[in-house]
Amino acid sequence: MSFPLRPALVLLSLALASCGRSSTDQQDLNSLDAELTNGAVRDPALTSSLGGQIMVDPRLAQSSNTDAVRPAPRPDNGAAPPEGPLQADPVDARTLRRAPAASNDCPECKSADGALTLGALAARQKTPDAGVCAQKIGYSAGWADRLPADLPLYPAARLTEAAGADQDGCRLRVVSFASAAPMQKMLDYYYTRATAAGYSAGHSTDGRQHVLGGVRGNDAYVVYVTARAGGGSDVDMVSNAGR
C-alpha cells in the first residue's frame, strides 16, 4: 500500500537528491519540482492524494445505527448536562384527570430493563407486530412529529431521541424525552389523553419506574416514566399507531 508524500517532504527529498548529480539530472529535477509546486503533477494518484477532497457518502453520514445505544436518562453524578435547563411546563394540571393508583406488579418494568436502544425497547412490547416492526426501525427526530395525534409529545418537552418504522404495515413510533413536569403530572397527562381517545389505561410500578399502558383494538401504547434528578421526568413512549 502506498502513501502520498506531503509536498514539503517531496521538495526536501528532491533537494537532497540533487547533490552530486549532472546538469541534465538537475534539469529533470527542477522540472518535477515546478510541476509539484504548480499543481501540474502528471501522476493522477499523487494529484488525487495532494489535492483531492475527503469524500463522504451522504447516505452513511445521515444514517443512524439501529443498535445505537440510548442516551442515559440522566447525567452521571457531578456531570453537567450538555443542554440548558428544561422549558417551563405549560400544561394546566386542572385540565387533567388523575391516573389510577399503581400496581406493584410491573412486568413491563422488568422487560424494559436492559433495553439499551429504542429498537430493543420496541421489540419487547406485547403487540403481535412488535418484534417484526422493531427490526425495520430507523432513527430520526422527525418520528416524534408522527406520534399518534391522541398521544403526542408532551408540550415543551426536550426530545432526546426518536425512531419509527412504516414498512409493511408497521406504524411503530418510539421516543425518549425529558420534561420539567413531575412524574405524577406526566402520568396524569397521558392517562387523560389516552382514555379520552378510547384507550384502556393500566398503571404499574417497580418503585422507581412507572408504566402506563393500554390498548384500543389493535392499537397500543406504553409510557415509561421515571423521576428526573433535580426535578421533572424522563420518559420513553412506544406506540404502534403512529401517523
Secondary structure, 3 states (H helix, E strand, C coil): CCCCCCHHHHHHHHHHHCCCCCHHHHHHHHHHHHHHHCCCCCCHHHHHHHHCCCCCCHHHHHCCCCCCCCCCCCCCCCCCCCCCCCCCCCCCHHHCCCCCCCECCCHHHHHHCCCCCHHHHHHCCCCCCHHHHHCCCEECHHHHHHCCCCCCCCCCCEEEEEEEECHHHCCEEEEEEEECCCHHHHHHHHHHHHHHCCCCCEEEECCCEEEEEEEECCEEEEEEEEECCCCCEEEEEEECCCC
